[in-house]
């Protein structure tokens, strides 16, 4: 079988939380014959206050590892799946799987194994519902001995296996170590698996089905009813994800980004909505909006250093960064002037770390002044249209000034697709709304 016109579809936990949601997913898959490979998550929350199956498995395994009786908790997990099977009306008996999992818990198979069973069992249900082949991710998703993902070995094995299955369900979230033990991905597990399958199958598109109709231009918790993003590039997504925006972590899109495969974020509960397209590159942009999105985070501090003729002192910056590196701290930005240098870092530093950093820089660099300033928030304005649209930066600064907000830091990368400003944390929400209102007519 040759690959052609393939779509890989991944469904999140809320999209597969119960039988009703699984039937929605089935209708979506069967509506397009190109949707040949399916990556399911474990059942998520059905309602507010509900518990995700993965969390139930973690708790169940915790009890097992501590030598406690976990039969009640495990029966609740079985009931969750058996209810889904009964309501779907499919002929599937997971008794042997339940028995095997319980036995593995008793013999301390590991928390990764425990967590992965949510996707494993849901994958079996989905395969039976669709009439697709079931392909255990442990057989085709491989990790190195040190626990890092083996991308190339996986791609070779998975590509070969997929040629033998015209249609298949591959559970998300996990794979296996060289010794056969189960290993889960650290973040965005099922998203990562979907991306891996898309690359291995040379898919035309990777559809990621969630409970939202794509990415929004701003956080709806900060901005009321923000507009949806129609199209976003991988680079723009990286800039916004860095600030905590978006539904996908960068790790989960690397395989498809590497292969140049576009991602379509869709809503299981509103399948007719176009969603957001994530593409490698595009020249088009909304000339009225100019920006793609605005996002930000609180919790930053600035290490300010001043020294006369700093710019003429070879190795000054290196010594500063080495002092920070020695404390295991990463920096966010490095705005600087002729005689000044600022290092933006997370505020999560102990008093001892701060003291050691200051003492080290003072000893190595002999600055005229050095101090920490807290309470900084960063706001990123991102958009490929900013490269071509004149006066974008001026509009950003004007919007902030008109909101009576003081700018403490400005940083713009060489790509010119983002402008990052530092402001006081107390002005964070006001700044996000001011910038949004400047570019988007409500």
Buried (B, 14 or more C-beta within 10 A) or exposed (E): EEBEEBBBBBBBBBBBBBBEBBEBBBEBBEEEEBBBBBBBBBBBBBEEEBBBBBBBBBBBBBBBBEEEEBEEBBEBBBEBBBEBBEEBEBEBEBEEBBEEBBEBBEEEBBBBBBBBBBBBBBBBBBBBBBEBBBBBBBEBBBBEEEEEBBBEBBBBBBBEBBEEBEBBBBBBBBBBBEEEEBBBBEEBBBBBBBBBBBBBBBBBBBBBBBBBBBBBBBBEEBBEEBBBBBBBBBBBBBBBBBBEBBBBBBBBBBBBBEBEBBBBBBBBBEBEBBBBBBBEEEEEBBEEBBBBBBBBBBEBBBBBBBBEEBEEEEEBBEBBBEBBEEBEBEBBBEBBEEBBBBBBBEBEBEEEBBEBBBEBBEEBBEBEEBEBBEBBBBBBBBBBBBEEBEEBBEBBBEBBEEBEBEBBBBBBEEEBBBBBBBBBBEBBBBBBBBBBBBBBEE
